Each structure stands twice: as C-alpha cells, then as structure tokens.
C-alpha cells in the first residue's frame, strides 16, 4: 500500500509574545551567563575544541566559559535552512521557516497493547509497528524517538536495534534521541549509510538526524556531545533538547526559564559549529513548570504552552529551526485531559511557526505509547492545520457573483462553486458527528474506538516500502559487530 503525501502545516496565521527588544534581552542574558558562569561540558574532546577556539576551560570542573565573540561566530556559521532527507526522497522535509512538521513522540518504556488494551513493557516490534503506522499517516512527517524502548534486546546495542526497527517500519526521516555515545553514534552512521546507499549519499540526503537531551540547568551530557560530533562530521543534523522545569531546574519565572532553555540549546550549537562550521543544527526544547503539589513534570498547562511559544520566538530571532516538544500530555489514557493538553500545545507551536513538533502518540508524560493516541493526535493536527491556513480573500472566495445568482432564500448545495470548493471543508476521521440515535445504536463508539479500528486495520493491511534483503543483512551484521565490540 502506497503512503499518502505528507501534509505539512503552512504557517499563515501567527501570534507573537515578545517585542524585538524583549528578544534582544533574552540573547544578551544568555551571552552574559555563558561568558561569566559557563556551561558544563563533561567531555575532554568538547573542551579541547572549545579551548582551541578561545573559550576559557576549567578541566577540573569540566566547565567552558564561552566568549560572546565565539557564540556570535557560531550563530553566523549555522545554516538557517536545510533539508531532512528520507529513505523515500518524496518524504524529504524542507526546513524553510514556512512549514511545520509533526513527528511521533518518544521515548517511552511501556505500551498499551493495541489488541488486548493491557499496559506492558515495550518491545522492538512496537517500534517497527509504530513506525509503520506513522508511515501510513500523512500527518506524520518524520519518526522521532524511538517511540518506546526495545526492552527485549541487549541494552548495550539497544539503540541500534531501535534504529533498525525504525528504518524497517518507515521510509520517512528518522530522528532518534538514544544515540548518546560516540561508539553507538559511529555504528548508527554506518547503518544510516547502508540504508542511504553510501556515506556521500547520506551527506547529500541525511535520512537520519540526532536529538540529544541537555542536563539542565547549564549543562550537557558528555557522551551526547561526542555522539553529536560524530553526526555533525557526517553532515547529519543535530539538536539538543533542554527541559528546564520552573522552580526546580529553572527559575520560577517563565522568562528566567527561557534564559536557561536558550543557554542549554545554544551552547551545543557553539561546539558543533566550532568543530564543523556549517553543519546543520536545530534547537529543541520542552520547557515546563513543576507541579507544585507533586513536585513532578506537568505534561500540560498554560506555562508549558507559553514557554513553547516563547522559545520559538527566540529561535526565530536566531534564524535556527526548532523542534518543540508538543502533545506530550500528562494524561494516563487517551481522554479529555489528553485532548486539552495536546490541542493547546499544538496551537502554541503552530501559531508561533515551530518547524518540527514532537510529537504524537504518547501518554503519562511520554512514558506510555498508545497506537490510538497516534491516530487521535493526527486529528488534532488536522484541525490545527486548517486553522493555521486562515481565510483566503479574493474574488473567487468572496463569491459575490455566486451570492447574486443564488439570491434570497436560495441554496448553494448544487451550485458549481460549491462543487469546486466543498472538499476544502475539514472532515473528521475520529471525531463523531453522527445523530444521537445512530451513535447509541453503534454501541456509543467514540474517538478511541474509531482510532482503534484505524490502527488495527492499518497494521494488518499497510506495508511500508521494504528495505532490500541485502540492506537488512548488512544492518544485522553491523549490530552483531557492535555486540562484540561494545562493552556492557
């Protein structure tokens, strides 16, 4: 079964939180802290690179103080526009600042089984299945995660198994967040090159990008830095996701949280552009506020939506694409809370022109995967896509001639103007609009039941364009080699 063409959001409607002066103040605050306080960079390789470029390095504390001139130079070197490649070239994504793309979410540790409904530990097959479902959905532009952890394979090579499952399940772009050591990164690049058809082809069409998590506040993980240096060396896009939590790993004020977010996203950019000027880089973030009653991650709330919108404006100030944590509801099941969280977070991302939204399908603060939630989140995306398109005003859409022809008390249903434009009206996939009696006669099936049917049917009938058998054999061989060389 051939996939449908990806449908990105065209960013026409926009909203703004900050003035140009506000954005400059965020920038100056980040520069001051990076230069005077510094950032934890627990990697001798990273410190060597930065020291060689003029940073002040404390080897004992593993901290680098980044001079303003170095930061400004790195920002100028970073490309403002590039393409995320894909196994199917038709699925490549142009990060042009005019479109917004949705991905799946990750990286959970449990799955709601699609057939039994029971919550269980996640497997490698779950990754392939979720990637295949994502491949079938035109709303999903790329596969991020992996959505869940492959807990049925050896831990030391788990990221490689997960990457193989993702490449098998989808012909769209793949962006893992589990490539967090230099050794794993080298094997991952080897695997991507096999799928792409060689290292030069991979550089030309990067079907893999690498996402890392920052160690808020003002810190990074050494293995993640070194893994991303490997990716950057091969021309693969890289990005780092700060997740500061107001009152805990970030200031209580939202503006202060955004300063930490900016620093923890910006510092790795300085490293990558210093080492490999011009290498594709994106910002990422999922800032939030602490739940004051539980002391935990909220996974939804007005602060989350404001922080998401605010950081996108900061990224637009720099001209760097952003991957914003979107739809990461704290709800435990696909319910009213999940819908509220994901609608507001999606609109916050869309109306401030986020390039990449990660993403659909997870519950309980990205800990549990639900196949039904993937489908339902695509419905939310479709509503947001139609909303973001706005209302086009021209002679054809004003329809003055048509209104005159139909006249007083007439009906537009059979008019040729209606036939020409009726398919522009949004139609639901899982939202129920049936009459009450029809709904009751159907067993009161709602969005969850419809999404279950769609997901089950898709996994039964839909087939992703398969990897060639020799490619699968090479991927297996790379994993076997890694099993022998990577220490437990």
C-alpha positions in Angstrom: 0.0 0.0 0.0 1.5 3.4 -1.0 1.7 6.0 1.6 -0.2 9.3 1.2 1.8 12.5 0.6 2.9 14.3 3.8 0.7 17.2 4.6 2.7 19.9 6.5 1.1 22.9 8.1 1.5 26.1 6.0 2.2 28.8 8.5 -0.1 31.7 7.7 -1.7 32.7 11.0 0.9 33.8 13.6 0.9 35.2 17.1 3.7 37.0 19.0 4.6 37.2 22.7 7.7 39.3 22.6 8.9 42.6 21.2 12.2 42.9 19.3 13.7 44.4 22.4 12.5 41.5 24.6 14.2 39.1 22.2 17.4 41.0 22.4 17.3 41.0 26.2 17.0 37.2 26.2 20.0 37.0 23.9 22.1 39.3 26.0 21.2 37.5 29.2 22.3 34.2 27.7 25.5 35.7 26.4 26.3 37.1 29.8 25.8 33.8 31.7 27.7 31.7 29.1 30.6 34.1 29.3 30.7 34.6 33.1 29.3 31.4 34.6 29.9 29.0 31.7 28.3 25.7 30.8 29.1 22.1 32.0 30.7 20.2 29.0 31.9 16.9 30.6 33.9 15.8 27.5 37.6 16.3 27.1 37.1 16.2 23.3 34.5 19.0 23.5 36.6 21.1 25.9 39.7 20.7 23.6 37.6 22.0 20.7 36.3 25.0 22.6 39.6 25.8 24.3 41.2 25.9 20.9 38.6 28.4 19.7 39.2 30.8 22.7 36.8 29.5 25.4 38.0 29.6 29.0 38.1 25.9 30.2 38.2 24.6 33.7 39.4 21.0 33.3 38.7 20.0 36.9 35.1 21.2 36.8 34.6 20.4 33.1 33.2 23.8 32.5 33.6 26.0 29.5 33.1 29.8 29.5 32.0 30.9 26.1 33.1 34.4 25.0 30.5 36.4 23.2 32.5 36.6 20.0 32.7 32.8 19.8 28.9 32.5 20.3 28.2 35.1 17.6 30.6 33.4 15.2 28.9 30.1 15.7 25.4 31.6 15.1 26.6 33.0 11.8 28.1 29.7 10.7 24.9 27.6 11.4 22.7 27.2 8.3 19.3 28.8 8.5 17.7 26.4 6.1 18.3 22.8 5.1 16.5 19.6 4.3 15.8 16.5 6.4 16.2 13.6 3.9 14.3 10.3 3.9 14.6 6.8 2.6 11.9 7.8 0.2 13.1 11.1 -1.3 9.5 12.2 -1.7 9.3 12.3 2.1 12.2 14.8 2.5 11.3 17.9 4.6 12.4 21.4 3.8 13.0 23.4 7.0 12.2 26.7 5.3 10.5 28.5 8.2 7.2 28.4 6.3 6.0 24.9 7.2 5.5 23.0 10.4 6.0 19.2 10.5 4.6 16.7 13.1 6.5 13.7 14.3 5.8 10.9 16.7 6.9 11.3 20.3 9.3 9.2 22.4 10.9 7.6 24.3 8.5 5.6 26.4 9.0 2.4 28.3 5.5 0.9 28.2 2.9 0.2 25.5 -0.9 0.0 25.6 -1.3 -3.2 23.6 -3.4 -2.5 20.6 -5.2 -5.9 20.8 -5.6 -6.5 24.5 -5.6 -3.0 25.8 -3.2 -4.0 28.6 -0.2 -1.9 29.6 3.0 -3.8 29.2 6.8 -3.3 28.7 7.7 -2.1 25.2 9.5 -4.2 22.6 11.4 -3.9 19.3 8.3 -4.9 17.4 6.4 -2.0 19.0 8.9 0.3 17.3 8.5 -1.2 13.9 4.7 -1.2 14.3 4.6 2.4 15.4 6.9 3.4 12.6 4.7 1.6 10.1 1.6 3.3 11.5 3.4 6.6 11.2 4.5 5.8 7.7 0.8 5.4 6.7 -0.4 8.7 8.2 0.1 11.8 6.0 0.1 14.0 9.1 3.2 12.4 10.5 6.2 13.8 8.6 9.0 12.0 10.4 9.6 9.3 13.0 11.0 10.6 16.3 12.0 8.7 19.3 12.1 5.8 19.1 8.6 5.9 20.4 9.4 3.3 23.0 12.4 1.4 24.3 13.2 -2.1 22.8 13.4 -3.8 26.2 13.6 -7.3 24.6 17.1 -6.8 23.2 20.5 -6.4 24.8 20.8 -2.9 26.5 24.3 -2.2 25.1 23.1 -2.3 21.5 19.5 -1.4 22.1 19.8 2.0 20.2 21.0 0.1 17.1 18.1 -2.4 17.3 15.7 0.5 17.7 17.2 2.3 14.7 16.9 -0.9 12.6 13.2 -1.2 13.6 12.6 2.4 12.7 14.3 2.2 9.3 12.3 -1.0 8.6 9.0 0.5 9.7 9.1 3.8 7.8 10.5 5.4 4.7 10.3 8.8 6.3 13.0 10.7 8.1 14.2 9.2 11.4 15.3 11.3 14.4 16.3 9.2 17.5 17.2 10.6 20.9 19.0 7.4 22.0 22.3 7.8 20.2 24.2 9.0 23.2 27.8 7.7 23.0 30.5 8.2 20.4 30.7 4.4 19.8 27.0 4.0 19.2 26.9 7.0 17.0 29.6 5.6 14.7 27.6 2.4 14.3 24.4 4.4 13.8 26.0 6.4 11.0 27.2 3.1 9.4 23.6 1.8 9.5 22.2 5.1 8.0 24.8 5.0 5.2 23.8 1.4 4.4 20.2 2.5 4.1 21.0 5.7 2.1 23.4 3.9 -0.3 26.7 5.2 0.9 28.3 7.9 3.1 28.3 10.6 0.4 24.7 9.9 -0.4 23.9 10.1 3.3 25.6 13.5 3.5 23.6 14.7 0.5 20.3 13.2 1.7 20.5 13.0 5.5 17.8 10.5 6.3 18.9 10.4 10.0 19.3 13.3 12.4 20.3 13.1 16.1 18.4 14.6 19.0 20.0 14.9 22.5 18.8 15.9 25.9 20.5 18.7 27.8 21.4 18.3 31.5 19.6 21.4 32.9 20.5 23.8 34.2 23.6 25.0 32.3 24.9 21.5 31.4 25.2 18.8 28.8 26.0 15.1 28.8 29.5 14.2 27.6 28.5 11.1 25.7 25.7 13.0 23.9 28.2 15.8 22.9 30.6 13.3 21.5 27.8 11.4 19.7 26.6 14.5 18.0 30.1 15.5 17.0 30.2 12.2 15.0 26.9 13.0 13.4 28.0 16.6 12.5 31.2 15.2 11.0 29.0 13.2 8.5 26.7 16.2 7.8 23.8 14.8 9.8 21.6 17.4 11.6 21.9 17.5 15.4 20.0 19.3 18.1 19.8 19.4 21.9 16.6 19.5 23.9 16.6 21.4 27.2 13.7 20.6 29.5 14.1 23.1 32.4 11.3 22.9 35.0 10.4 26.2 36.6 11.1 26.1 40.4 13.4 23.1 40.0 15.9 23.1 37.2 14.9 26.6 36.0 13.9 29.8 37.7 10.3 30.2 38.8 9.7 33.0 36.3 8.9 31.9 32.8 11.3 34.5 31.4 14.1 33.0 33.6 13.2 29.5 32.5 13.6 30.7 28.8 17.1 32.0 29.5 18.2 28.6 30.8 16.4 27.0 27.8 18.3 29.3 25.4 21.7 28.6 27.0 21.3 24.8 27.1 20.2 24.8 23.4 22.8 27.3 22.3 25.9 26.0 23.9 26.0 22.8 21.9 25.5 24.8 18.7 28.7 26.7 19.6 30.5 23.4 19.9 29.2 21.9 16.7 29.8 25.0 14.6 33.3 25.4 16.1 34.2 21.8 15.2 32.3 21.6 11.9 31.3 25.1 10.6 28.1 25.0 8.6 26.9 21.6 9.9 23.1 21.5 10.1 21.9 22.2 13.6 18.4 22.7 15.1 17.3 23.9 18.5 15.0 21.7 20.6 13.1 22.2 23.8 10.4 21.0 26.1 10.4 23.6 29.0 7.8 23.2 31.7 6.8 24.2 35.2 6.9 22.0 38.3 3.7 20.6 39.6 3.6 22.4 42.9 1.6 19.7 44.6 3.6 16.7 43.4 7.0 18.1 42.5 6.8 16.4 39.1 6.7 17.1 35.4 3.3 18.6 34.4 3.0 17.4 30.8 0.5 20.2 30.1 -0.6 23.5 31.4 -0.6 27.2 30.5 3.0 27.6 31.4 4.0 24.8 29.1 2.2 26.5 26.2 3.6 29.9 26.9 7.2 28.5 27.2 6.8 26.7 23.9 5.6 29.7 22.1 8.2 32.0 23.7 11.2 29.8 22.9 10.1 29.5 19.3 10.2 33.3 19.0 13.8 33.2 20.5 14.7 30.6 17.9 13.2 32.7 15.1 15.4 35.6 16.4 18.4 33.4 15.7 17.0 32.0 12.5 17.6 28.4 13.6 14.9 25.7 13.2 13.2 24.5 16.3 11.9 21.1 17.3 9.5 21.7 20.1 8.1 19.1 22.5 4.4 19.1 21.5 1.4 16.9 22.5 3.4 15.3 25.4 0.3 15.0 27.6 0.5 14.0 31.2 -2.8 12.1 30.9 -2.6 8.4 31.6 -5.1 7.3 29.0 -6.4 8.9 25.7 -9.1 11.0 27.5 -10.4 14.6 27.9 -7.2 15.7 29.6 -5.1 14.3 26.7 -7.2 16.2 24.2 -6.9 19.5 26.2 -3.2 19.2 26.6 -2.5 18.3 23.1 -4.8 20.8 21.5 -3.3 23.8 23.3 0.3 22.6 23.0 -0.2 22.1 19.2 -1.7 25.6 18.7 1.1 27.2 20.7 3.6 25.5 18.5 1.7 26.2 15.2 0.8 29.8 15.8 4.5 30.7 16.6 5.7 28.8 13.5 7.6 25.9 15.0 9.4 23.9 12.3 9.2 20.5 14.0 6.6 19.3 16.5 7.5 16.3 18.6 5.1 14.7 18.8 2.1 12.3 18.6 1.2 9.2 20.4 2.5 9.3 24.0 0.8 9.4 27.4 1.8 9.9 31.0 4.5 12.5 30.2 5.9 10.5 27.2 6.2 7.2 29.2 3.4 5.1 27.6 2.8 4.6 23.9 -0.8 4.4 22.6 -1.4 3.5 19.0 -4.9 5.1 19.3 -3.3 8.3 20.6 -1.2 8.5 17.5 -4.3 8.5 15.3 -6.2 10.9 17.6 -3.2 13.3 17.7 -3.3 13.3 13.9 -6.9 14.5 14.1 -5.8 17.4 16.4 -3.0 18.2 13.9 -5.5 18.3 11.0 -7.7 20.8 12.9 -4.7 23.0 13.7 -3.5 22.7 10.1 -6.9 24.0 8.8 -6.9 26.8 11.5 -3.4 27.9 10.6 -4.3 28.2 7.0 -6.6 31.2 7.8 -9.1 32.6 5.4 -8.1 33.5 1.9 -9.7 36.6 0.5 -10.0 37.1 -3.3 -12.7 37.4 -5.9 -13.3 33.7 -6.0 -13.6 33.2 -2.3 -15.7 36.3 -1.7 -18.2 34.7 -4.1 -20.2 37.9 -4.9 -21.3 36.6 -8.2 -22.4 33.3 -6.7 -24.4 35.0 -3.9 -26.2 37.1 -6.5 -27.0 34.0 -8.6 -28.4 32.1 -5.6 -30.3 35.1 -4.3 -32.6 35.5 -1.3 -33.7 32.2 0.3 -31.8 30.0 -2.2 -29.5 27.1 -1.6 -25.8 26.7 -2.5 -25.6 22.9 -2.4 -25.9 22.2 -6.1 -24.0 25.3 -7.3 -20.8 24.6 -9.3 -18.9 27.0 -6.9 -19.8 24.6 -4.0 -18.6 21.6 -6.1 -15.4 23.4 -6.7 -14.7 24.2 -3.1 -16.5 21.7 -0.9 -13.5 19.5 -0.5 -11.8 22.4 1.3 -14.1 21.9 4.3 -12.5 19.9 7.0 -13.9 16.4 7.5 -13.2 14.4 10.7 -11.7 11.0 10.9 -12.3 10.0 14.5 -14.5 12.9 15.8 -18.1 11.7 16.0 -20.8 13.9 14.4 -23.5 11.2 14.0 -27.1 11.7 15.2 -27.6 10.6 18.8 -29.7 7.6 17.9 -27.2 6.4 15.3 -24.4 6.8 17.9 -26.3 4.8 20.5 -27.2 2.1 18.0 -23.5 1.8 17.2 -22.7 1.0 20.8 -21.7 4.6 21.6 -18.4 4.3 19.8 -16.3 7.4 20.1 -12.9 8.6 19.0 -11.0 5.9 20.9 -13.0 3.1 19.3 -12.6 4.6 15.8 -8.9 5.1 16.3 -8.5 1.5 17.5 -10.2 0.3 14.3 -8.0 2.5 12.1 -4.8 1.4 13.9 -5.7 -2.2 13.8 -6.7 -2.1 10.1 -3.5 -0.2 9.2 -1.1 -2.6 10.9 -3.0 -5.5 9.3 -3.0 -4.2 5.7 -0.4 -1.4 5.3 3.1 -2.3 4.2 6.0 0.2 4.2 8.3 0.1 1.2 10.6 -2.7 2.4 14.3 -2.5 2.8 16.2 -4.6 0.3 17.2 -8.0 1.8 20.9 -7.2 1.4 20.4 -4.0 3.4 18.7 -5.8 6.2 21.6 -8.3 6.2 24.1 -5.5 6.5 22.2 -3.9 9.3 22.1 -7.2 11.1 25.9 -7.6 10.6 26.6 -4.1 12.0 24.6 -4.9 15.1 26.4 -8.3 15.5 29.7 -6.4 15.2 28.6 -3.9 17.8 27.6 -6.7 20.2 31.2 -8.0 20.1 33.0 -4.6 20.5 30.8 -2.6 22.8 31.3 -3.3 26.5 28.5 -3.9 28.9 
